Amino acid sequence: MAHQSRSLHARIYAQASIIGCGLLVTGITHAMEGRPPLSAACWAWNSHISELVDQHRTAHELDDEQLGEIIRLFYEAQGSCSAQRFEEGLAIYEAIPIGPVASRLLR
C-alpha cells in the first residue's frame, strides 16, 4: 500500500512538474517577445487619439460632423478596452480616421 502511495505521489509530482515547466516556458517566451500586454496598448492608443482630437479641435481642421464621428469611435474603443475586450478596442482605435494636424503651430 505504501508503494502505491509513493507511486501515486511520484506521478502527481511528475505531472505538476511538466505543467509548471510548460507555464514557465510560455511566460519566458512572452517576455522574450517584448510585447506589452494588450491593456497597455489600449491605454497608449487612448492617449494618442485623445491628444490628436485635442490638436484638431484647436486647429479647427475638422468639421463638427467629422469630429463627432471620431469622438464616437474613440468612446467606443475606450469602452471595449475598459470591458477588457482589448483586441476589439485596438481594432476600433486603429480604424479611427484621424492623423496629425496639417497646420500645427510651432511653439
N, C-alpha and C positions, 0 to 999 in steps of 0.2 A: 504494500500500500504506500509506503514511504517513497519507494522507487517511482510509482506512478505520479505521486505528488510532485517530486523533483522534475520528472519528465514534463509534466504539465507546466510547471513554473519556467522551465527552460524554453519551452515552445512559446509561451506568452512573452518572455523576455526577448526572444529572437524576433517575434513579430513586432513588438514595440520598438525594437532597435531598427528594424527595416523601415517602419513607418516614420520614426524620428529622423533617420538619415534622409529619407525622401523629402520630408518637410525642410530639413536643413539645406539640402541641395537646391530646392525650389527657392528658398529665401535668399541664398547666396547668388543664384542665377539672376533673380530680380534685382538685387542690389548691384550686381556687376553691370547690368544693363544701364544703370544710372538714370533710370526713369523715375520721375516723381510720381506720387500717387495721383490718380485721376482727380481727386478732390483738389489737390494743389493746382492742377492745370485749369480746373474750373475757376478757381479764385484768381488766377493770373489773367485768364480771359476776361473775367468780370472787371477787373481793374483796368485792363487795356481798353475795353469797349467803353467803359464809363468815362475814361479820360478823352477818348475820341468824341464821344457825344458832347461833352463839355466844350471841347475845342470848336466843334461845328456850331454849337449854339452861339458861341461868342463871335465866330466868323460869319454867321448868317449865310452859309453856303448851301444849306438845305431848306426846302420849304417846309411848312408845318406838316403836310401830309407825309413827306419822306421821313422827317424826324419822328413823327408819331409811330410810323411802322417800325422804325429802328428801335425805338424805346419799347414797343410792344414785344418785339422779338427778344430784346435784352432782358425784360422781366420774365419772359417765358423760359429763356435759358437759365436765368438765375433760379427760378422755381424748380426746374428739373435738377439742377445741381444741389439745391437745398434738400430736395427729396431723395438725394443720393442716387439719382439716375444720371450719373456723370457722363456716360457716353452720349446720351440723348442731349444733355445740356451743352456738351462740347460741339456736337454737330450743329446745334442751333447757333451758338456763338460764331462758328466758322462761316455760317451762311448769312450772317448779318451784313447787309450791303453798305458798309462804311469803310472809309480809308482815311489816310492822312488829309489834313486840311490843306487845300491848294494855296490859299493866300495867308499863310501863317506870318504873323508879325514877329520880327526879331526883337529880343529884349536886350 
